[in-house]
């Protein structure tokens, strides 16, 4: 807001109490002022963006480091407490580090969380479903499961494109608040199954934000 006010002030016409320069000089002055304001905005934009991505609630924010950059996920402990607890437990035990994205379907979702990399494995006991009103729109992070609603363990998927038909059938436990551009770059699978052939992209490191040193 400060930068935009500064920009507005710089391009405002001279007041009646000042000497009025020629139109050409005014134009050059305005262009120089606009350039200076935009430069100031550029300098401020990096920390502003960093602050946006910084965890508002570190205990319920997850960092997933991919080959192209960091994905920041806001978790929903009030909506899916058991699922969030499982994710944090596995992240804190470093169980997700190095786990691949074994199933990625263009325009649908990217699935990971299976330590075997096959899609048939998992970590921990099955969780009871915690279906909620969070929509399966782009950026939603939801738990994968079998045909049994109460079978989610450690596998989850990130929604690449709105898929509202999944609502109330899978437990949404978080949402990407920064880094979807990196999720979009995850290696895609082949065919309708979306199984990714080796070498698959992986989660390099997964951490709860509260545990990360600033």
C-alpha positions in Angstrom: 0.0 0.0 0.0 2.9 2.4 0.8 4.4 1.9 -2.6 1.1 2.5 -4.4 0.5 5.7 -2.5 4.1 6.8 -3.3 3.5 6.0 -7.0 0.2 8.1 -7.0 2.0 11.0 -5.4 4.8 10.9 -7.8 2.6 11.0 -10.9 0.3 13.7 -9.6 0.4 17.0 -11.6 2.3 19.9 -10.1 0.4 22.2 -7.7 -0.5 25.7 -8.7 2.1 27.1 -6.3 5.1 25.6 -8.1 6.8 26.6 -11.3 5.3 24.6 -14.2 8.0 23.0 -16.4 7.5 22.4 -20.1 5.3 19.4 -21.2 8.4 17.5 -22.3 10.1 18.0 -19.0 7.0 17.0 -17.2 6.7 13.8 -19.2 10.3 12.9 -18.5 9.9 13.6 -14.8 6.8 11.5 -14.6 8.4 8.6 -16.4 11.4 8.8 -14.1 9.1 9.0 -11.1 7.1 6.0 -12.3 10.3 4.0 -12.9 11.6 4.9 -9.4 8.3 3.8 -7.8 8.3 0.5 -9.7 11.8 -0.1 -8.7 10.9 0.4 -5.1 8.0 -2.0 -5.5 10.3 -4.6 -7.0 12.6 -4.3 -4.0 9.8 -4.7 -1.6 8.0 -7.5 -3.5 10.5 -10.2 -2.5 10.2 -9.8 1.2 6.4 -9.3 0.8 6.1 -12.6 -1.1 8.3 -14.3 1.4 6.2 -13.0 4.3 3.1 -14.3 2.5 4.6 -17.8 2.2 5.9 -17.7 5.8 3.8 -19.8 8.1 1.0 -17.9 10.0 0.7 -21.0 12.2 4.0 -22.8 12.1 2.7 -25.8 14.0 0.1 -26.4 11.4 2.1 -25.5 8.3 4.0 -28.1 6.2 7.0 -27.6 4.0 7.6 -30.0 1.1 10.9 -29.4 -0.7 10.8 -30.5 -4.4 13.4 -30.3 -7.0 12.1 -27.0 -8.3 11.3 -25.3 -5.0 9.4 -25.4 -1.7 5.7 -26.1 -1.4 4.0 -24.5 1.6 0.8 -26.2 2.9 -1.6 -24.9 5.4 -3.0 -27.8 7.5 -6.5 -28.0 8.9 -6.3 -29.6 12.4 -9.8 -28.5 13.3 -11.3 -30.2 10.2 -9.2 -33.3 10.1 -7.3 -33.6 13.4 -6.4 -37.3 13.0 -5.1 -36.9 9.5 -3.1 -33.8 10.4 -1.6 -35.5 13.4 -0.5 -38.4 11.1 1.1 -36.1 8.6 3.0 -34.2 11.3 4.1 -37.5 12.9 5.5 -38.9 9.7 7.1 -35.5 8.8 8.8 -35.2 12.2 10.1 -38.8 11.9 11.4 -37.8 8.4 9.4 -40.7 6.9 8.3 -38.7 3.9 11.9 -37.7 2.9 12.7 -39.2 -0.5 9.2 -40.7 -1.1 8.3 -40.4 -4.8 5.3 -39.2 -6.6 4.2 -42.5 -8.0 0.9 -41.4 -9.7 0.5 -38.1 -11.4 -2.3 -37.3 -13.8 -2.1 -34.2 -16.0 -5.0 -31.9 -15.1 -6.1 -33.9 -12.1 -3.7 -34.6 -9.2 -0.2 -35.7 -8.0 -0.1 -38.6 -5.5 2.7 -39.5 -3.1 3.2 -40.8 0.4 3.8 -44.5 -0.3 7.3 -45.6 0.9 7.3 -48.5 -1.5 6.6 -46.2 -4.5 4.1 -48.6 -5.9 0.8 -47.1 -4.7 0.0 -50.2 -2.6 1.9 -49.3 0.5 1.5 -47.0 3.5 2.7 -46.0 6.9 0.7 -46.3 10.1 -2.7 -47.8 11.0 -5.8 -46.9 8.9 -7.5 -43.6 9.9 -11.2 -43.0 10.3 -12.6 -40.7 7.6 -12.8 -37.0 8.4 -14.7 -35.8 5.4 -15.3 -32.0 5.6 -16.6 -29.1 3.5 -13.2 -28.1 2.1 -13.5 -28.4 -1.7 -11.2 -30.4 -3.9 -10.2 -27.4 -5.9 -6.7 -26.6 -7.2 -4.2 -26.7 -4.4 -6.3 -28.9 -2.1 -4.3 -31.6 -0.3 -6.3 -34.7 0.4 -5.8 -38.2 1.7 -5.7 -41.2 -0.7 -7.5 -44.4 0.3 -8.9 -47.7 -0.9 -12.6 -48.3 -1.5 -13.0 -48.4 2.3 -13.6 -44.8 3.5 -11.6 -45.6 6.7 -8.5 -46.9 5.0 -6.3 -43.8 4.6 -2.8 -44.2 6.1 0.0 -42.0 4.6 -0.6 -41.5 0.9 -2.0 -38.2 -0.1 -2.5 -36.2 -3.3 -2.4 -32.5 -4.3 -5.2 -31.4 -6.6 -3.9 -29.8 -9.9 -7.3 -28.9 -11.3 -10.7 -28.4 -9.6 -12.2 -31.9 -9.0 -15.3 -31.2 -7.0 -16.8 -34.6 -7.6 -14.3 -35.8 -4.9 -15.9 -33.6 -2.2 -17.0 -35.5 0.9 -15.5 -38.7 -0.4 -11.8 -38.0 0.5 -10.4 -36.1 3.6 -9.0 -32.7 2.7 -6.4 -32.0 5.4 -4.6 -29.0 3.9 -4.1 -26.6 1.1 -1.1 -25.3 -0.8 -0.7 -21.6 -0.1 2.6 -21.2 -1.9 4.6 -23.2 -4.5 1.8 -24.6 -6.8 4.1 -23.7 -9.7 6.5 -26.3 -8.4 3.8 -28.9 -8.0 2.8 -28.3 -11.7 6.4 -29.3 -12.7 6.2 -32.8 -11.1 6.9 -35.5 -13.7 3.6 -36.8 -15.1 2.6 -40.4 -15.4 1.5 -42.3 -18.5 -1.9 -43.6 -19.6 -5.1 -43.3 -17.7 -3.6 -44.8 -14.6 -1.1 -42.0 -14.3 1.6 -44.3 -13.0 5.0 -42.5 -13.3 7.8 -44.5 -14.8 11.3 -44.3 -13.1 12.9 -42.1 -12.3 10.1 -40.4 -10.5 10.2 -37.0 -8.9 10.2 -37.1 -5.1 9.7 -35.2 -1.9 13.2 -34.3 -1.0 12.4 -33.1 2.5 9.1 -32.7 4.4 9.0 -30.7 7.6 6.6 -29.1 10.0 7.3 -25.3 9.8 7.6 -25.1 13.6 10.6 -27.4 13.5 12.5 -25.4 10.9 15.2 -23.0 12.0 14.6 -19.5 10.7 
